[in-house]
Amino acid sequence: MTSQSAKEDIGVRFGVRIRNLREKRGWSLTHLSIHSGLSKTFLTNLETAKKEPCLFTIETLASSFDLTVGKLMRGL
């Protein structure tokens, strides 16, 4: 596996994790956007692995889901 494919894999896995957490709570992208302060477009791009989150974004999303960063990232 090349470093580029590993990078894509974690981006995809992170996006799936965010989408699953959001849908499990019955939240729309609009709700998560309002709750987190992140734009709907940016969240869509995270969920589809078109953008990569920075540490601030990871912490913001973890807080939005009432999780620690460790729990949000566990198993990725």
Summary of the structure (lengths in Angstrom):
residues: 76
radius of gyration: 11.9
end to end distance: 15.9
largest distance: 37.7
contacts: 184
relative contact order: 0.15
helix: 70%
strand: 0%
